[in-house]
């Protein structure tokens, strides 16, 4: 026979799990917004906007700490088993990846400020494409997490190859600039660092998808 106290406890437990999900989605939204603002700051040569991204990284750090605390409390007080345990461990891992994405966005913002102090080397075409694709990877990865969508998680993993190709393409183009005119070397290196940070963000988004597959199936695909 289920008592009122047991029902209340179960409802509270489900609410706690839902709050973890909601906060992870919120953290994902913050990281997506940070990437969007970074690239806007680059395209519009707006260093004030880039500085906003750096300051707002504290918000991503704060939600990271909150999610971690929520997960630890659930592990300690609720002692989840099987499926819920996998959900919590996945949430902790995904939360860590989102926090590092926030750090990468902050790194990009710092590079943007440096670039904005010098004449523009070239029109930015592939970097905005990379940023848009990485934001989609984050969004799709979190959608897959929310819905336990294996197919979407696999699509996110495959999308990482597109980002890698764009990063290589950008590097080759910048290398041409540096060979032809040594005066472009500093700017080219900074732009390549922006590209590399986006590529690393995509790696973290792919890792989110890996964790979703683990959550749903128990299969570890990280090293495939």
HELIX and SHEET records of a PDB file:
HELIX    1   1 UNK A    4  UNK A   43  1                                  40    
HELIX    2   2 UNK A   47  UNK A   77  1                                  31    
HELIX    3   3 UNK A   82  UNK A  116  1                                  35    
HELIX    4   4 UNK A  126  UNK A  147  1                                  22    
HELIX    5   5 UNK A  150  UNK A  180  1                                  31    
HELIX    6   6 UNK A  182  UNK A  184  5                                   3    
HELIX    7   7 UNK A  185  UNK A  217  1                                  33    
END                                                                             
